[in-house]
Each structure stands twice: as C-alpha cells, then as structure tokens.
C-alpha cells in the first residue's frame, strides 16, 4: 500500500491529521475540516472520515488490508488506550493515597474533567449494550432526570452519538483487547455450531 496522495496537498493549518489517515485517501471536503476517506486497500469510502470508524474498518472489516497494517493500527489504538489508562490509574493512585475526601468529589457542581466524563461515557455505553437497552432511551426525560440527580453537571449524549461514536470507540477497545488476548494463545481451535 502506498502513502495517500493527500500528503501532497498544501497544509492550510488546523488540527494535524491522525495517524490512521496514512491508510486512507483524503477525498473532497464535506464540511470545514471534514473530508471523505477512502480505504487504500479495499476502496470503501467513509463520509465523513472519522478516525475511530476508520480504525474499526482496518481492524475488523477490511478483508483486503495487509496483516502488517492491521497490526500497526491495533498497536496505535493499544498505545492510545494504554496512555489513557495509565493517566486514569495515576490519578486514582493520587486519590487513594489520601484518606480525606477531596473537594472535587465533595462539590458536585464543579465542572467534570475530561477523564471523568470519559469514564462515565464508557460505563453508559457498556450499560446500554450489555443490558440491550434501546438507544432512544438516552433521550427519555426520566433517564435525563436520573442522571441529573446523580451527577448534575454530566450531560448525556444524544442517541446518535451514543450509538455511533461511543459504540465504535468501545468496539475498538474490545477488539484490541481481544486481538491482544488471542495473540498470546498457541494451538487455538475455534468451532462453529
């Protein structure tokens, strides 16, 4: 697979592209800063090219991608997740070292940190998937009221974000853990009933 022709385009500023774009061709601009992405292996297009969707495609769906590229994408996702987990665990260790309740935990009207919001989002998507809850439930007034009572400064995502972006990110996390688990196994036999 060759590097995409998009790298030849003049950089006009803005946020740098994520590494996954090395395996996709950048197409026309759909919206400011959002482009159509076409897989260089199988030519499937994504409109717009979201990094998590493109990573999921390379890891799970693309049958024509080379094994080395799939492994590279798994490694990229793994590295991102491990750095996120190490950040969370270091913050938890700091909190565990003190017997005293921190002001941040006591005062619930303070703004949620990005890490805390991500922890709640992951728990939310796991609850919806594992319990088989319908996506539209996240927009039900009683559910919104429940979350406001539990954590008044947490804003629930809409059902599109929950079912699309957040679900894709969780699938990526699970797939990477699965590939990592299977990579360490020898003489593994899978059966289909």
C-alpha positions, -999 to +999 in steps of 0.1 A: +000+000+000+014+034-009+010+066+011-021+086+002-019+114-022-034+137+004+000+143+019+009+163-013-019+188-006-008+221+010-014+221+047-037+250+055-034+248+092-058+234+118-056+202+137-030+177+124-043+145+108-045+114+129-021+086+120-049+064+106-050+087+076-018+071+063-040+041+052-068+062+037-070+087+008-085+121+016-113+130-007-134+161-011-142+183+019-177+178+032-177+204+059-150+226+073-122+203+082-141+171+075-133+150+044-144+118+027-120+090+034-113+061+011-096+029+023-064+024+001-068-014+004-105-020-005-116+014-018-145+016+007-155+053+014-164+069+046-183+101+047-170+119+068-138+101+076-139+097+114-107+082+129-125+056+151-146+044+122-116+041+100-096+023+127-125-001+132-127-007+095-090-016+092-091-038+124-124-057+119-140-052+085-114-047+057-106-081+042-080-068+017-057-049+042-023-064+048-017-081+081+012-058+090-011-027+085-038-043+106-012-049+134+001-014+131-035+000+136-041-023+165-008-011+180-018+026+175-052+020+193-035+000+220-009+027+226-036+054+228-057+033+252-027+024+274-017+060+278-053+069+287-055+041+312-021+050+328-033+086+331-065+074+348-047+050+371-021+076+382-050+100+391-067+072+411-035+064+429-031+100+439-067+099+453-062+066+471-032+080+490-054+103+509-080+093+535-097+126+532-124+133+507-112+157+480-130+189+474-135+178+438-155+148+449-174+166+475-185+196+454-206+180+426-214+213+408-178+217+397-171+211+360-164+174+351-129+167+340-125+152+305-112+120+321-142+117+344-166+123+316-150+096+295-153+072+325-190+079+327-194+076+289-177+042+289-199+030+318-230+043+300-222+026+267-215-007+285-248-005+303-268+002+271-250-027+252-249-053+279-285-047+290-298-045+255-314-010+261-328+008+231-307+039+220-336+063+222-339+057+259-309+081+265-332+110+254-361+099+277-370+127+302-369+102+332-334+090+322-322+126+318-336+134+352-320+103+368-285+114+355-291+150+366-299+138+401-269+115+402-244+139+386-259+173+378-230+185+357-229+155+334-247+160+301-260+128+285-250+123+248-278+122+222-287+088+208-267+093+176-235+100+195-242+071+218-250+046+190-224+058+166-193+075+181-193+060+216-202+025+204-175+025+178-149+036+203-159+008+227-159-018+199-123-007+192-113-011+228-128-045+230-114-056+196-079-045+206-081-064+239-094-095+220-066-094+195-041-090+223-056-120+241-057-141+210-021-131+200-007-148+231-025-181+226-010-212+209-028-241+193-062-224+195-091-241+179-123-223+171-155-241+164-188-230+149-221-246+160 
